Amino acid sequence: MSFMRFLGGRPVATPVPDQPVQDETEAVRHIVSRLEALPPEKARFLAGMAYMLARAANADMEISDVETRAMETALVASGLDEPQAVLVAEMAKLQERATGETSDYLVTREFREASALEQRIAVLRACWQVAAADAVSGMESSVLDEIANELGIERDQAAAVRAEFADRISARLNFRAAQ
């Protein structure tokens, strides 16, 4: 199942391999079947959220293990069980690395159109939690500002979320250490 199909529920033509994929385990098949059983709106919400979490994690061109665990934690808090969260986080990371900027705005816009403001703010907060799993770099902060803007979150609301993580923004930490 492609990530974009999972995101939008749109069928995607995929070539049929001559032999079954060797590394697809029964456990993965079971998780995928449970993900496919989710209501389409919930699947799109979780897929869009996962993609934005991966985008936040990859803003500095590296997704650390700590950021991956933060992504998984956010997905579990949003209704997935742990094996599903691990699979969705890995799918989102792969998709972000593969398509990156090509899909960033499209995924965020689709999420904005299908979600309430409170949900968008919660996802922005989760993105900050992922980025703050290790110190938030200037690059990550910039990408988080872009995500907030693309989600249609007002500047004062985005600033309030950002303020929750002020002690983890690396530029600030460096400034404080220099004093």
Residue pairs with C-beta under 8 A, 6 or more apart in sequence:
1 32
1 35
1 36
2 12
2 14
3 47
3 51
3 91
3 92
3 94
3 95
4 10
4 12
4 95
4 103
5 11
5 12
6 35
6 43
6 47
6 91
7 43
7 44
7 47
7 48
7 51
7 107
7 110
8 44
8 110
9 40
9 43
9 44
27 83
28 87
31 83
31 84
31 87
32 87
34 84
35 43
35 84
35 87
35 88
36 43
38 46
41 114
42 79
44 110
44 114
45 78
45 111
45 114
45 115
45 119
46 75
46 78
46 79
46 80
46 88
47 88
47 92
48 107
48 108
48 110
48 111
48 114
48 115
48 123
49 74
49 75
49 78
49 111
49 123
49 126
50 71
50 75
50 88
50 89
50 91
50 92
51 92
51 95
51 96
51 103
51 107
52 107
52 108
52 111
52 123
52 127
52 147
53 70
53 71
53 74
53 75
53 89
53 92
53 123
53 126
53 127
53 130
54 63
54 71
54 89
54 92
54 93
54 95
54 96
55 96
55 104
55 107
55 127
55 143
55 147
56 127
56 128
56 130
56 131
56 140
56 143
56 144
56 147
57 63
57 64
57 67
57 68
57 70
57 71
57 93
57 96
57 130
57 131
58 93
58 96
58 97
58 100
59 131
59 137
59 139
59 140
59 142
59 143
59 144
60 137
60 139
60 140
63 93
63 96
63 97
64 133
64 134
66 133
66 134
67 130
67 131
67 133
67 134
68 89
68 93
69 133
70 129
70 130
70 132
70 133
71 85
71 89
71 92
71 93
71 130
72 82
72 85
72 86
72 89
73 85
73 129
74 126
74 129
74 130
75 84
75 85
75 88
75 89
76 82
76 85
77 126
78 126
80 88
95 103
96 103
104 146
104 150
105 150
108 147
108 150
108 151
109 150
111 120
111 123
111 151
112 120
112 150
112 151
112 152
115 123
117 152
117 153
120 151
120 152
120 153
121 153
121 157
121 161
123 151
124 144
124 147
124 148
124 151
124 153
124 158
124 161
125 161
125 164
127 144
127 147
128 136
128 144
128 161
128 162
128 164
128 165
129 165
131 140
131 141
131 144
131 165
132 165
132 168
135 168
135 169
135 170
135 173
136 144
136 165
136 168
136 169
136 170
137 170
137 171
138 170
138 171
141 162
141 169
141 171
144 162
145 158
145 162
148 157
148 158
148 161
149 158
153 161
166 172
167 173
